[in-house]
Amino acid sequence: MKLLKTALIASALTMGAIGTASAAGLSSVPGVNGNVNVVVNNGVATVYGHVDSSFERNLTGKYVGSQAGVDRVINLITFQ
């Protein structure tokens, strides 16, 4: 299941046009627990959902931004 989540995120991020990915728990990013969605449109990745901390929010944004085909990240993730 972890590999499938990673593959969904990678596929959406490298589509180049419009793509979506959903990953409950984002287990491919160490230290992140939550429910995060990624929408990519022409190199702009919008990340939204909920995680447990600001550290996880920032870590997820950096991870998404490091993927091929992503030029910019709009991080709308919330945390408590």
C-alpha positions, -999 to 999 in steps of 0.1 A, spaced: 0 0 0 29 24 8 43 20 -27 9 26 -43 5 59 -24 40 70 -35 32 60 -71 -1 80 -71 17 111 -58 46 108 -82 22 102 -112 1 132 -104 32 154 -99 48 145 -132 17 147 -154 26 182 -165 -10 192 -170 -37 186 -144 -35 157 -120 -47 147 -85 -33 124 -59 -47 115 -25 -26 99 2 -39 91 37 -10 92 61 16 101 35 37 73 47 62 80 20 73 112 39 90 102 71 74 118 102 41 128 85 7 116 98 -24 130 83 -46 131 52 -31 152 24 -42 158 -12 -22 171 -41 -35 188 -73 -10 197 -100 -18 221 -128 10 232 -152 38 228 -126 19 244 -97 12 219 -70 -16 228 -45 -14 207 -14 -43 206 11 -55 185 39 -47 181 76 -16 169 95 -6 169 132 20 197 133 35 227 115 67 206 111 47 179 91 31 207 71 64 222 61 80 187 55 52 177 32 54 210 12 91 206 7 87 170 -4 61 179 -30 82 208 -41 112 185 -47 93 163 -72 100 165 -109 76 188 -128 67 210 -98 78 246 -102 58 260 -73 39 248 -43 8 263 -27 7 248 7 -29 249 22 -23 221 47 -38 228 82 -26 214 115 -36 215 152 
